[in-house]
Amino acid sequence: RKDIRTGIRKDIRTGIRKDIRTGIRKDIWTGIRKDIVLGKILGQVLGKILGHVLGKISGQVLGKILGQVLGKILGQVLGMILGQVLGKILGQVLGKILGHVLGKISG
């Protein structure tokens, strides 16, 4: 009787231990799997959101910087061109006027 009882007790204990161990293992594995899947999904979603936000921000920043740089360059180039053109025109006009005035004075 004692042997039977202790045997049953041992079987129950070892069975419970094994069940607990396998249960814990299964829980851990399923948890890890779920975490991996959730991590992938969250990673993709967050990546898209962050990409979109960063894209907008970087687009605005790049736009401002490029606008400033291009504005300066274009301003300088246009200033030079306009300066030359206006200088020529003004030089011709002033030259004619001065020539006319000087011609009258000397004449």
C-alpha positions as CSV (number, residue, x, y, z in Angstrom):
1,R,0.0,0.0,0.0
2,K,2.7,2.5,1.0
3,D,4.7,1.7,-2.2
4,I,1.5,2.2,-4.3
5,R,0.7,5.5,-2.5
6,T,4.2,6.9,-2.8
7,G,4.4,5.8,-6.4
8,I,1.1,7.5,-7.1
9,R,2.3,10.6,-5.3
10,K,5.6,10.6,-7.2
11,D,3.8,10.1,-10.5
12,I,1.4,13.0,-9.7
13,R,4.3,15.3,-8.6
14,T,6.5,14.5,-11.6
15,G,3.4,14.8,-13.9
16,I,2.6,18.2,-12.4
17,R,6.2,19.3,-12.7
18,K,6.4,18.2,-16.4
19,D,3.1,19.9,-17.1
20,I,4.2,23.1,-15.5
21,R,7.6,23.0,-17.4
22,T,6.0,22.2,-20.7
23,G,3.3,24.8,-20.1
24,I,5.9,27.4,-19.2
25,R,7.9,26.5,-22.3
26,K,4.9,26.7,-24.5
27,D,3.8,30.0,-23.0
28,I,7.3,31.4,-23.5
29,W,7.5,30.2,-27.1
30,T,4.0,31.5,-28.0
31,G,4.8,34.7,-26.2
32,I,8.0,35.1,-28.2
33,R,6.2,34.3,-31.4
34,K,3.5,36.8,-30.7
35,D,6.0,39.4,-29.7
36,I,7.9,38.9,-32.9
37,V,4.8,39.1,-35.0
38,L,3.6,42.2,-33.1
39,G,7.0,43.7,-33.3
40,K,7.1,43.3,-37.0
41,I,3.7,44.8,-37.5
42,L,4.4,47.6,-35.0
43,G,7.8,48.2,-36.7
44,Q,6.2,48.5,-40.1
45,V,3.5,50.8,-38.9
46,L,5.9,53.0,-36.9
47,G,8.3,52.9,-39.7
48,K,5.7,54.2,-42.2
49,I,4.5,56.9,-39.8
50,L,8.0,58.0,-38.9
51,G,9.0,57.9,-42.6
52,H,6.0,60.0,-43.5
53,V,6.6,62.5,-40.7
54,L,10.3,62.7,-41.3
55,G,9.6,63.0,-45.0
56,K,7.4,66.0,-44.4
57,I,9.8,67.7,-42.0
58,S,12.8,67.0,-44.1
59,G,10.9,68.1,-47.2
60,Q,10.0,71.4,-45.5
61,V,13.5,71.9,-44.2
62,L,15.1,71.0,-47.5
63,G,12.7,73.2,-49.3
64,K,13.6,76.1,-47.1
65,I,17.3,75.5,-47.4
66,L,17.1,75.0,-51.1
67,G,14.9,78.0,-51.5
68,Q,17.3,80.2,-49.6
69,V,20.3,78.9,-51.4
70,L,18.7,79.0,-54.8
71,G,17.3,82.5,-54.0
72,K,20.7,83.8,-53.1
73,I,22.3,82.3,-56.2
74,L,19.6,83.5,-58.5
75,G,19.6,86.9,-56.8
76,Q,23.3,87.2,-57.4
77,V,23.1,86.0,-61.0
78,L,20.1,88.1,-61.8
79,G,21.7,91.0,-60.1
80,M,24.9,90.7,-62.2
81,I,22.9,90.3,-65.4
82,L,20.5,93.1,-64.6
83,G,23.4,95.3,-63.5
84,Q,25.3,94.7,-66.7
85,V,22.2,95.3,-68.9
86,L,21.1,98.4,-66.9
87,G,24.7,99.6,-66.8
88,K,24.9,99.4,-70.6
89,I,21.6,101.0,-71.2
90,L,22.2,103.8,-68.6
91,G,25.7,104.3,-70.0
92,Q,24.4,104.7,-73.5
93,V,21.6,107.0,-72.4
94,L,23.8,109.1,-70.2
95,G,26.5,109.1,-72.8
96,K,24.0,110.6,-75.4
97,I,22.7,113.1,-73.0
98,L,26.2,114.2,-71.8
99,G,27.4,114.3,-75.4
100,H,24.5,116.4,-76.4
101,V,24.9,118.8,-73.4
102,L,28.7,119.0,-73.9
103,G,28.2,119.5,-77.6
104,K,25.9,122.5,-76.9
105,I,28.3,123.9,-74.3
106,S,31.4,123.6,-76.4
107,G,29.4,124.7,-79.5
